[in-house]
Amino acid sequence: MKVDTFLFGSVDVRPEQVIEFPNGLLSFETNKRFMLIHETDASEPVSFTLQSLDDPHLALQIIDPAALGFTYELALTDAETALLKLDNPADAVVVLVLFKKAEEEASAGIGANLRAPIIINTKTRIGLQKLLERVRPNVVLSNLSSAAA
């Protein structure tokens, strides 16, 4: 099928590229079908675009938390596991939605929504966004020039 997008123009989408979000995403509950896309000139893209197939103007930048130095250990409920049709935890990937911070914020720039990661079953291509009450990310500091004394 052909889909017109705001960022990428008209793109061809094969059925095996569609990621279903039965509950939609936070604040975008009516958007259920998405695809991953990235600029073709990037050999190893750091972030991807999660493009809605239901609304051509809805496109979210997503990133692997590891690219930001975070790892998640998420506990899914039985209902979430059933929704994802997740038989093997290795089939699940976790990504974060990026957002632009307000210009008036002291740390203006790009941020990541740590409290609402997206989990996608790569086998069934079903996803959900999980709202966490408390975030306890495992932060890895890899740019330390010397050991702390």
C-alpha positions in Angstrom: 0.0 0.0 0.0 1.1 3.6 -0.6 1.1 6.0 2.4 1.6 9.7 2.2 3.7 11.1 5.0 4.6 14.6 6.1 8.3 13.9 6.5 9.1 11.3 3.9 6.5 12.0 1.1 4.8 9.0 -0.4 6.2 5.7 0.7 5.4 2.0 -0.1 4.4 0.0 2.9 4.4 -3.8 2.7 2.1 -5.6 5.2 5.1 -7.2 7.0 6.3 -3.7 7.8 3.2 -2.7 9.8 3.5 -2.6 13.6 0.1 -2.8 15.3 -0.5 -1.0 18.6 -3.9 -2.3 19.7 -4.2 0.4 22.4 -2.5 3.1 20.4 0.2 5.3 22.0 -0.2 7.7 24.9 -2.1 10.8 23.7 -2.5 9.1 20.2 -4.9 6.3 21.1 -6.7 6.3 17.8 -3.5 5.7 15.8 -3.0 1.9 15.8 -0.8 1.2 12.7 2.7 2.4 12.4 5.9 1.6 10.4 9.6 2.2 11.2 11.4 4.4 8.7 14.7 6.2 8.6 16.6 8.4 6.2 18.2 6.3 3.5 21.5 8.1 3.5 22.2 7.0 7.1 24.2 3.8 7.1 23.8 3.1 10.8 20.9 5.2 12.0 20.9 6.1 15.7 17.2 6.9 15.8 14.2 5.9 13.7 10.9 7.4 12.9 7.8 5.6 14.0 5.4 6.8 11.3 1.7 6.5 11.8 -0.2 4.9 8.9 -3.4 6.3 10.2 -2.3 10.0 10.4 0.3 11.2 7.9 1.2 14.1 10.2 2.1 11.9 13.2 5.7 10.8 13.3 7.7 10.1 16.4 11.4 9.8 16.7 12.4 6.7 18.7 15.8 5.5 20.0 17.3 2.4 21.6 17.8 3.3 25.3 21.3 1.8 25.1 22.3 4.6 22.7 21.6 6.9 25.7 23.4 4.7 28.2 20.2 3.3 29.7 19.0 -0.3 30.1 15.5 -1.4 31.2 14.3 -4.5 33.0 10.6 -4.3 32.6 8.1 -6.6 34.2 5.1 -7.1 32.0 1.7 -8.1 33.3 0.0 -11.2 32.0 -2.3 -9.0 30.0 0.6 -7.1 28.4 2.4 -10.3 27.5 -0.9 -11.7 26.0 -1.5 -8.4 24.1 2.0 -8.6 22.6 1.7 -12.3 22.0 5.1 -12.6 23.5 6.3 -16.2 24.0 10.0 -15.4 24.1 11.3 -12.3 26.0 14.2 -12.2 23.5 11.7 -11.2 20.8 10.9 -7.9 22.6 12.7 -4.7 21.9 12.4 -1.5 24.0 12.6 1.9 22.5 12.1 5.5 23.8 10.2 8.4 22.2 12.4 11.5 21.8 10.9 15.0 22.2 12.1 18.5 21.8 12.4 20.3 25.2 10.9 23.8 25.5 13.3 26.6 24.6 12.8 28.3 27.9 14.0 25.2 29.8 17.6 25.4 31.2 18.5 22.2 29.5 16.7 22.9 26.2 17.4 20.3 23.4 16.3 16.8 22.9 14.9 14.5 25.6 13.7 11.0 25.9 10.5 9.8 27.6 12.0 7.5 30.2 8.6 6.9 31.9 6.8 5.5 28.9 9.0 3.1 26.9 7.6 1.3 23.9 7.8 -2.5 23.8 7.6 -4.2 20.4 7.4 -7.9 19.7 9.6 -8.3 16.7 8.0 -11.6 15.7 4.3 -10.6 15.9 4.9 -6.9 15.1 2.6 -5.9 18.0 3.6 -3.1 20.3 2.5 -1.3 23.4 3.6 1.7 25.4 4.0 1.1 29.1 3.6 3.9 31.5 5.9 3.4 34.5 5.1 4.8 37.9 8.7 5.0 38.9 11.7 4.9 36.7 14.8 3.1 38.0 17.1 3.1 34.9 20.4 1.4 35.0 22.8 4.2 33.9 26.1 3.3 32.3 28.8 6.0 32.4 31.3 5.1 29.7 33.1 8.4 29.2 34.9 8.6 32.5 38.5 9.5 31.9 39.8 8.3 35.2 38.5 6.2 38.1 36.8 8.1 41.0 38.9 8.3 44.1 
